[in-house]
């Protein structure tokens, strides 16, 4: 059982090593990297590659660790008791299973994605230490212990928006997805758009990497944004000559809304292009 990437996901050698090391150690894989570098998609592709089901738990700022285990629906039980329902006598009817419970009892050990863990409260990772370490938890309302017969493959993503506790980090295998170099990025683009013209690929990639190097850019365009841009370039049949420039600061990219996501960066490029024209470059 080894992950080697898929036909639709270009995995670098160090990423494959990290995934397989986490599987061997039976520890959660904590993946960090810039937004848009494929952290969430990685879990989907691991599940696909290893023929495992995928369970995704997308974390929000209001998410509590208990929700991943189970929740007791006391409101529904109270309502049923008022209506005289027979099911009210079995408290198990009001236990709502969370993603960890589903993963622990799945007939085939799944890939469990805990997505963007750093969005939650700082105590969230600490509240899952025991459950992720021992792969079990206790349901107090029904007095039962839920234990995983086989450990799921756990993938945890983080955008590095806040520090995670040391005790939590100690229990994970860590990997940082570096932004792809040009050669790797070309392979990624070609996987998604195999019929892309070579001259368009060359000119667009040059402009893209030059754009990421512009000083003062608030948000650098990511892999997912580049793929969106290529799709638009192909649909609009943009001439590669339109993208040709010695310096990204002298050119506002066509369809730049796919790459630039805030007005500060658009204004920055507009000012740089204006200054370059005024200086007669």
N, C-alpha and C positions, 0 to 999 in steps of 0.2 A: 504494500500500500504506500506508494510514493507519488507525490505531486510533481508533475513535470510541465505544468502549463496546459493550455488547450489551444485549439486552432483559432479561437477568437480572443485569447488573452496571452499577450507576450510577457512571460515571466523571466526576469533576469536570473542569473545563476545564484546570486546571493539570496534572492527572495525564495527560490526553490529550496535552497539549503535551510533557510529559516523555517519554512512551513514543515519540512520533513523532520527537522530537529524537534519542533514543538510536538509533532505527532509521536515521535519516538519517546520523548520525555513525558508524554501525556500531561502537558501543561498548556494553559491558554497561550495563544500567540497574540501578543500586544503589538499592533501595527500603527505606527505614526507616519506622518508625511503631510505635505501640502494638500489642501483640499483639491479634489479633482485628479489625484494621482492613482486612483483605482483601488483604494483600500476596501470599500464596501463590495465592489465587484469581485475582489479577490476571494471572499468567502463564497460567493455564488459559483465561481469557477472551480474552487476546491471541491465543492459538493458535486458539481457536474463531472469533474475529472475522476473522482473516487466513487461515483455512482452512489452518493449519499443524499438523503433528504436535507433540505435547508430550513432552519428555523431562524427567523430574524427578529431581534428585539431592538427596536429603534428607540434610543434614549432621548428624552426631552428634559427640560429644566425642572419639570414637576414630577418626573419619574422617581419612584421609590424602589429600593431593592426588593422589598416584600412583594411588589407586583410581579417580579420575575419568578417568585416561588408560588404563591397563591394569594387569593383574596377571599375573605368571608363576606358574603352578601347578606348582611343582617337586615337591610331594608326589605329585601324580597321575602325573607323568612317572616318578618313581622306582618307584612301584607298578607301572606298566605295564611298565617295564623288567624288573622282577622276574618278571612274568608272561609275558614274551616277546612283548609286543604289537608289531605292525608300526608302529603309529602313533607309537611312541616316537621314530622317526628324524626326524620332522618336528616341530621345536620349536614351530612355529606352532599345533599342536594344543593347546598348553598355555598359550596367551596368552588371557586373559579380557579382553574389551573393556570399557572403562568408558564412562560417559555421554558424556564429551567425544568419545571415538573414535566412538561411535554417532552423535553430532550432526554430526561432521565428514564422515562418509561417508553420511549419510542422503540418499536420492534427492531429497527435497524439504527445503530448509533448515528445520529445526524451531525451535520455541521451547524453549530449554534453561533450565530453572529450577534454580538453585543455591540451595537453600532453607536459611535460617538459618545463613549462613556464619560468624557470630560464635560458634557453638557449638564450632567446632573450635579447635585449637591456634593461637596467634598467628601461627605461621609458615605456616599453611595458605594464606592469601591470597597471600603472597609466592611460594610455590611454584607458583602458577598464573599469575604475571605474564606470562611469556614465551608460554605456551600461549594465553592469552586475547588477548594483543596480536597475535601473529603468526598465530594460528589454525593452529598446527602443532606437532608434537612427534616425537621420534625413539624408535623401539622398538629398544633395544640388542640384545635377544636375536635378533631377526630381521633387524636392520640395515636397517630400512625407515623412511621418514619419512611420517607421516600428516599430510596437509594438507587443510584444508577447501576444497572446490571453491567453495562459497558460504558466506558467514558466517551461522551461525545467529543468531537473536535471543536474546540472553542476558539473563535476568532474575535478579538476585541479591538476596535478601532478608536483612535483618538486624533483630534486635530491640534493637540498640544495647546489648547486654550487655557488649561490650568494644570498645575503639578498634581501627579497622582501619588498616593501614600507609598512610602518605602515598603511597608509590609505587603501591599498589593503587588508592587513591582517585583518583589522577590519571588512571587509565585508564578510569574509569567516568563515566557521566552520573548525577548524584545527584538523588533526589527523596524528600522526606519527606511521607508521607501524614498530613495533619492529621486529628484526630478530626472527623468530620462535624458540621456545625452542624445545628440542628433541622430546617430545611427539607430539607436533603440526606438526613438520616436518615429523614424521613418518606417520601421517594421510595424509599429503599432498602427500607423495611418494606413499602411498597405493592407493590413489584415481587415480593416473596416472598409476600405475603398480600393479593392484590387485593380480596378480599371482606371485609376487616377493617372493623368498624363504626367510623364516624368518631369517635364519642364515646369509645370504648375507646382508639382511637389517641391522641386528644388527652390524655386523663387519664394514660395509661401513659407517654407521652412526657414530660409534665410531671414525673411522679414520677421517671422515669429520669434526666433531666438534673439534677433537684434532688439525687438520690442521688449523682451524680458530683461534685457540689459540696460534699458533706458533708466538713468538715475532719477530717483524721486517718484517712481511709479508706486502708487499705493497698493494695488493688487496686480500681481503678475498673472498673465493668462495661464491657465492650466491645461492639462492633457484633454480633459473633456471639452473645454472651450475651443481648443484647437480642432478637435474632431467636428464640432458644430460648424466652425468656420469653413473647414474643407467641404462640408456638405453644401453650404451656401455657395461657395466658390464654384462648385461643380454644377449646381442647379442654375446659377446665373451665368455660367459659361464665361467666367472672368478670364481675360487675356493675361497670361503670365507676365507680359511686358508692363502691365499696370502695377504689378507688385515689385518690379525691379527698382531698387534704390541702394545707393552706397551706404546710407545711414538712415535707420528707422526714424530718426528725429526729423527728417525732411519730408516724411510721408505719413498721411493719415490712412491707415489700411482701409480698403473698401470693406463694407459690411462690418465695421469695427465694433458694432454692438455685440457681436458674438465673442469678442476678445476682451473688450474693456467694459467693466461693470460699474463704474462710478464716474460722475461728472468731473471730478478732480483730475483723473487720468486723461480723459478726453481733452480737457482744457490744457493740460500739460503738453500733450502732443500738438495741439493747435498752436500754442505759443512757440514751441520749438520749430514747427514747420514754418510759421510766420517769420521768425528770426532768421531761419536758414534762407528763405527766399529774399529777405531784405538784404542779407549779406551777399546775395548773388551766387549761392552755392549751386 
